[in-house]
Amino acid sequence: METNFATPGFWTYFIGSYAYYLPFVLTTVWAPIALYDLSGKSNLESWKTILWALVILIVPVFGGAAYILLAENGFSKKFKQTAVGGGLTILILVWVLSVVSHI
């Protein structure tokens, strides 16, 4: 008995590549922004600074996003919503498209 597998098309590879690399891109964007803002805070207690730095570095994609959204920082509400909300929306969309393209 012979099994035939379909050859993946261009869009499967294209969406699959985005689904794989997008979390790395979001991490390399959000983490430096969050760490830069965190390093400029002199009024924050040292244990809170260390805790936020550990969250940003240990939880790769969502640590930087959590800091940008939840911490009191100099970012405007519109920037927070656009940067984090837009990135997460695109990430979820690409993951859904990746799953659909394999069906």
N, CA, C and O of each residue as an XYZ file, in Angstrom:
412
protein
N       0.848     -1.172      0.000
C       0.000      0.000      0.000
C       0.890      1.231      0.000
O       1.790      1.356      0.831
N       0.644      2.116     -0.909
C       1.470      3.309     -1.081
C       0.726      4.546     -0.579
O      -0.467      4.713     -0.834
N       1.444      5.401      0.134
C       0.852      6.633      0.642
C       1.397      7.801     -0.150
O       2.609      7.938     -0.317
N       0.505      8.641     -0.637
C       0.913      9.826     -1.385
C       0.701     11.055     -0.509
O      -0.370     11.250      0.067
N       1.726     11.866     -0.423
C       1.640     13.103      0.327
C       1.590     14.263     -0.651
O       2.287     14.262     -1.666
N       0.774     15.239     -0.346
C       0.687     16.422     -1.201
C       1.924     17.284     -1.000
O       2.434     17.411      0.113
N       2.393     17.865     -2.076
C       3.534     18.765     -2.000
C       3.050     20.131     -1.514
O       2.128     20.701     -2.097
N       3.658     20.659     -0.457
C       3.220     21.963      0.036
C       3.480     23.049     -1.004
O       4.493     23.035     -1.703
N       2.560     23.970     -1.086
C       2.685     25.053     -2.050
C       3.438     26.244     -1.487
O       3.912     26.225     -0.351
N       3.536     27.267     -2.300
C       4.249     28.492     -1.932
C       3.652     29.125     -0.683
O       4.387     29.505      0.228
N       2.325     29.243     -0.628
C       1.687     29.930      0.491
C       1.867     29.167      1.800
O       1.948     29.777      2.866
N       1.931     27.861      1.726
C       2.171     27.081      2.936
C       3.540     27.395      3.516
O       3.683     27.589      4.723
N       4.549     27.446      2.648
C       5.893     27.815      3.110
C       5.947     29.262      3.582
O       6.576     29.562      4.597
N       5.299     30.151      2.857
C       5.312     31.575      3.174
C       4.682     31.838      4.538
O       5.289     32.484      5.392
N       3.468     31.339      4.739
C       2.769     31.541      6.015
C       3.475     30.781      7.130
O       3.558     31.271      8.257
N       3.980     29.597      6.831
C       4.709     28.830      7.838
C       5.958     29.544      8.321
O       6.287     29.498      9.506
N       6.656     30.205      7.401
C       7.840     30.972      7.783
C       7.469     32.140      8.685
O       8.143     32.400      9.681
N       6.394     32.843      8.335
C       5.942     33.937      9.191
C       5.529     33.421     10.563
O       5.854     34.035     11.579
N       4.822     32.306     10.602
C       4.372     31.754     11.883
C       5.563     31.363     12.758
O       5.497     31.458     13.983
N       6.640     30.929     12.130
C       7.820     30.525     12.892
C       8.644     31.727     13.352
O       9.074     31.763     14.505
N       8.873     32.707     12.483
C       9.780     33.813     12.785
C       9.124     34.999     13.491
O       9.827     35.765     14.150
N       7.831     35.176     13.382
C       7.178     36.351     13.962
C       7.352     36.469     15.476
O       7.573     37.583     15.951
N       7.268     35.393     16.264
C       7.522     35.558     17.704
C       8.924     36.086     18.007
O       9.103     36.862     18.945
N       9.920     35.669     17.218
C      11.278     36.182     17.411
C      11.352     37.671     17.086
O      12.015     38.436     17.786
N      10.675     38.068     16.033
C      10.663     39.486     15.642
C       9.984     40.316     16.716
O      10.494     41.372     17.092
N       8.853     39.863     17.214
C       8.155     40.609     18.265
C       8.999     40.710     19.525
O       9.005     41.750     20.184
N       9.710     39.647     19.867
C      10.590     39.687     21.038
C      11.717     40.688     20.839
O      12.052     41.433     21.760
N      12.313     40.715     19.637
C      13.419     41.636     19.393
C      12.950     43.079     19.282
O      13.773     43.993     19.331
N      11.671     43.301     19.136
C      11.144     44.672     19.131
C      10.700     45.078     20.534
O      11.088     46.138     21.026
N       9.892     44.243     21.175
C       9.320     44.618     22.460
C      10.324     44.618     23.604
O      10.298     45.529     24.431
N      11.198     43.638     23.679
C      12.133     43.539     24.806
C      13.078     44.734     24.900
O      13.223     45.288     25.990
N      13.733     45.166     23.808
C      14.605     46.337     23.945
C      13.853     47.618     24.305
O      14.361     48.442     25.065
N      12.653     47.789     23.768
C      11.856     48.971     24.121
C      11.553     48.952     25.616
O      11.695     49.967     26.297
N      11.137     47.799     26.120
C      10.797     47.687     27.539
C      12.030     47.857     28.424
O      11.974     48.559     29.433
N      13.139     47.223     28.056
C      14.355     47.344     28.869
C      14.920     48.763     28.840
O      15.430     49.249     29.850
N      14.832     49.425     27.692
C      15.303     50.809     27.601
C      14.473     51.707     28.518
O      15.023     52.532     29.247
N      13.165     51.548     28.480
C      12.316     52.353     29.353
C      12.564     52.021     30.810
O      12.583     52.916     31.655
N      12.756     50.748     31.118
C      13.003     50.322     32.498
C      14.331     50.871     33.018
O      14.433     51.233     34.190
N      15.337     50.936     32.165
C      16.642     51.435     32.598
C      16.628     52.930     32.895
O      17.470     53.416     33.650
N      15.705     53.646     32.326
C      15.624     55.082     32.555
C      14.825     55.478     33.785
O      14.712     56.665     34.090
N      14.273     54.511     34.492
C      13.458     54.813     35.675
C      14.336     54.865     36.914
O      14.970     53.877     37.283
N      14.366     56.018     37.544
C      15.135     56.148     38.774
C      14.226     56.133     40.004
O      14.703     55.952     41.125
N      12.927     56.321     39.801
C      12.002     56.371     40.933
C      11.430     55.001     41.289
O      10.660     54.895     42.244
N      11.780     53.959     40.557
C      11.264     52.617     40.809
C      12.169     51.900     41.804
O      13.393     52.006     41.723
N      11.571     51.172     42.740
C      12.355     50.427     43.716
C      13.185     49.367     43.010
O      12.793     48.851     41.963
N      14.337     49.047     43.592
C      15.268     48.134     42.923
C      14.689     46.734     42.742
O      14.953     46.096     41.723
N      13.911     46.242     43.695
C      13.348     44.901     43.543
C      12.310     44.860     42.437
O      12.165     43.840     41.763
N      11.570     45.975     42.236
C      10.610     46.023     41.131
C      11.329     46.074     39.788
O      10.884     45.466     38.815
N      12.433     46.798     39.739
C      13.221     46.864     38.508
C      13.774     45.489     38.154
O      13.714     45.068     36.999
N      14.311     44.791     39.152
C      14.859     43.451     38.918
C      13.748     42.486     38.502
O      13.935     41.677     37.594
N      12.601     42.570     39.160
C      11.480     41.694     38.830
C      11.005     41.917     37.394
O      10.789     40.958     36.653
N      10.842     43.191     37.000
C      10.414     43.484     35.624
C      11.460     43.026     34.616
O      11.116     42.488     33.564
N      12.737     43.237     34.932
C      13.794     42.795     34.002
C      13.768     41.279     33.830
O      13.935     40.776     32.719
N      13.562     40.555     34.919
C      13.479     39.094     34.817
C      12.263     38.648     34.012
O      12.354     37.720     33.208
N      11.133     39.304     34.225
C       9.931     38.963     33.452
C      10.168     39.217     31.966
O       9.802     38.391     31.130
N      10.771     40.344     31.638
C      11.027     40.683     30.234
C      11.976     39.683     29.600
O      11.774     39.291     28.451
N      13.012     39.258     30.325
C      14.020     38.377     29.752
C      13.649     36.898     29.798
O      14.041     36.140     28.911
N      12.906     36.478     30.810
C      12.594     35.054     30.961
C      11.359     34.646     30.156
O      11.315     33.538     29.621
N      10.371     35.512     30.065
C       9.161     35.221     29.296
C       9.293     35.942     27.961
O       8.906     37.105     27.851
N       9.830     35.274     26.947
C      10.302     35.961     25.744
C       9.296     36.870     25.044
O       9.535     38.075     24.974
N       8.214     36.365     24.537
C       7.319     37.203     23.749
C       6.446     38.066     24.645
O       6.283     39.260     24.392
N       5.892     37.481     25.673
C       4.890     38.187     26.458
C       5.449     39.036     27.586
O       4.716     39.853     28.143
N       6.721     38.876     27.947
C       7.313     39.691     29.004
C       7.427     41.151     28.626
O       7.016     42.030     29.383
N       7.988     41.413     27.451
C       8.088     42.796     26.969
C       6.732     43.412     26.728
O       6.507     44.583     27.033
N       5.824     42.620     26.176
C       4.464     43.116     25.928
C       3.759     43.451     27.239
O       3.064     44.463     27.330
N       3.937     42.605     28.253
C       3.312     42.864     29.559
C       3.857     44.141     30.178
O       3.099     44.923     30.752
N       5.167     44.361     30.069
C       5.739     45.583     30.626
C       5.186     46.811     29.909
O       4.792     47.785     30.550
N       5.159     46.759     28.588
C       4.675     47.917     27.822
C       3.224     48.221     28.178
O       2.852     49.388     28.300
N       2.397     47.186     28.347
C       0.984     47.408     28.647
C       0.710     47.728     30.107
O      -0.108     48.601     30.396
N       1.370     47.045     31.034
C       0.969     47.110     32.436
C       1.768     48.074     33.297
O       1.224     48.633     34.249
N       3.026     48.282     32.995
C       3.853     49.135     33.855
C       3.566     50.605     33.584
O       3.156     50.994     32.490
N       3.794     51.397     34.609
C       3.667     52.843     34.425
C       4.926     53.330     33.732
O       6.009     53.349     34.318
N       4.772     53.719     32.488
C       5.912     54.177     31.706
C       5.520     55.411     30.909
O       4.382     55.874     30.985
N       6.451     55.932     30.157
C       6.225     57.164     29.419
C       5.531     56.981     28.084
O       5.408     57.938     27.319
N       5.077     55.778     27.789
C       4.435     55.527     26.506
C       2.982     55.971     26.540
O       2.289     55.816     27.546
N       2.540     56.522     25.429
C       1.132     56.920     25.352
C       0.253     55.680     25.218
O       0.714     54.611     24.818
N      -1.011     55.846     25.559
C      -1.956     54.738     25.487
C      -2.091     54.247     24.042
O      -2.217     53.047     23.797
N      -2.065     55.172     23.101
C      -2.193     54.810     21.688
C      -0.997     53.972     21.231
O      -1.168     53.006     20.488
N       0.207     54.333     21.668
C       1.399     53.557     21.321
C       1.310     52.149     21.899
O       1.605     51.168     21.216
N       0.898     52.057     23.172
C       0.785     50.753     23.816
C      -0.182     49.854     23.058
O       0.120     48.692     22.785
N      -1.340     50.395     22.724
C      -2.349     49.607     22.025
C      -1.879     49.215     20.628
O      -2.117     48.092     20.185
N      -1.222     50.125     19.943
C      -0.768     49.843     18.584
C       0.373     48.836     18.578
O       0.345     47.870     17.816
N       1.364     49.053     19.413
C       2.541     48.185     19.416
C       2.204     46.767     19.862
O       2.540     45.798     19.181
N       1.552     46.654     20.985
C       1.281     45.326     21.537
C       0.040     44.705     20.893
O       0.062     43.542     20.489
N      -1.019     45.468     20.800
C      -2.245     44.936     20.209
C      -2.073     44.560     18.753
O      -2.551     43.513     18.317
N      -1.393     45.409     17.997
C      -1.148     45.109     16.586
C      -0.261     43.899     16.408
O      -0.522     43.052     15.554
N       0.795     43.810     17.215
C       1.695     42.668     17.125
C       1.011     41.360     17.482
O       1.186     40.356     16.791
N       0.230     41.365     18.559
C      -0.474     40.142     18.953
C      -1.552     39.766     17.943
O      -1.768     38.583     17.681
N      -2.224     40.754     17.379
C      -3.247     40.474     16.365
C      -2.635     39.829     15.134
O      -3.161     38.844     14.617
N      -1.530     40.379     14.669
C      -0.850     39.792     13.509
C      -0.339     38.397     13.833
O      -0.427     37.499     12.995
N       0.193     38.200     15.030
C       0.694     36.888     15.437
C      -0.424     35.846     15.427
O      -0.243     34.750     14.895
N      -1.560     36.171     16.000
C      -2.691     35.239     16.031
C      -3.210     34.979     14.622
O      -3.525     33.840     14.277
N      -3.301     36.023     13.811
C      -3.750     35.867     12.429
C      -2.827     34.942     11.640
O      -3.298     34.071     10.909
N      -1.535     35.125     11.785
C      -0.576     34.283     11.069
C      -0.643     32.845     11.570
O      -0.553     31.914     10.770
N      -0.796     32.644     12.875
C      -0.935     31.282     13.391
C      -2.177     30.597     12.845
O      -2.128     29.423     12.477
N      -3.293     31.322     12.789
C      -4.532     30.746     12.244
C      -4.347     30.417     10.768
O      -4.738     29.338     10.322
N      -3.756     31.333     10.006
C      -3.505     31.068      8.587
C      -2.556     29.881      8.397
O      -2.705     29.111      7.448
N      -1.602     29.740      9.282
C      -0.676     28.612      9.205
C      -1.412     27.290      9.424
O      -1.152     26.317      8.717
N      -2.309     27.246     10.375
C      -3.068     26.035     10.624
C      -3.998     25.737      9.456
O      -4.119     24.585      9.038
N      -4.658     26.769      8.923
C      -5.586     26.582      7.816
C      -4.841     26.139      6.557
O      -5.374     25.343      5.785
N      -3.630     26.632      6.333
C      -2.903     26.275      5.124
C      -2.437     24.828      5.128
O      -2.104     24.284      4.076
N      -2.410     24.194      6.301
C      -2.003     22.779      6.369
C      -3.184     21.827      6.222
O      -2.992     20.616      6.123
N      -4.385     22.354      6.208
C      -5.575     21.499      6.094
C      -5.791     21.108      4.652
O      -6.741     20.389      4.343
